[in-house]
Amino acid sequence: MEPGQETIGATGAASGDSALEKDPSEWVSGDDPMTESQKSYLDTLAREAGEVLPADLTKAEASEHIDRLKGASGS
């Protein structure tokens, strides 16, 4: 690796830059159905929070619920 080369991963250099994060409502694939991974994780979070959510969410909607529920649970 070259000195000064931009990296991702363990250093966390890119993760703290909120300018790099795109709002789920702006995702190109945001209107696609949520992925199986999102569905599984959201199911776990919703159960822990005692919430019931529709199973036909879009990727963007699922992401927003995941962020909200993670914030509520302190995860």
Number of C-alpha atoms within 10 A of each C-alpha: 6 5 5 6 6 9 11 9 8 8 8 10 11 15 13 9 9 8 8 9 10 9 11 17 14 10 12 9 13 17 15 13 17 21 13 9 9 18 19 12 14 22 17 13 21 17 12 11 13 8 10 9 12 6 12 11 18 18 20 21 18 24 20 15 17 20 14 13 18 15 10 11 10 7 8
